[in-house]
Amino acid sequence: MSAIAHCIAGVLDQEAMAEIIESFAHVAEFKPGARVKTFRGSARGVVVRIAADGRVVWKADGSDSELMASAASLLPETPIP
C-alpha cells in the first residue's frame, strides 16, 4: 500500500507523512550496513545487501531473518544530508 493510501486511511500521522515526502526528494542509495526503517517506523534494521533486481535485503533489529523490500518502501534511519 502506498504512503498516500496509508495517510488517507489514517494510519500515518502528519509527522510520518512529512518524513516520507521529504525522503522522496532524496534518492536513497542503500548500502550494506546502512540503517533503515519502514515507512511507519514500526521496524528498524540494517541493510545486508542489494539483490540483483535492486531490492534491499535487510535484517530487522533483534532478528536473524533476512527480509526483502523495494528501496521505495524503506527510509534511511538518519536523514540524508
C-alpha angles and dihedrals in degrees: 000000000000126000090248092054089050090052093048090048089054093242094119123059122221094261093053092047091050090051091051093049091049090051090057088064089064127061104231112215104186118205131186110282094026116133115239139176136193120256093262092042090237091129132034130183150128131287111245099183144324113255121229090255092055098256118136119243109205142162122228116230110273094017134100092200119105117229126198124212140159113261088241091063095057133067128206107255091225119043118261108246 
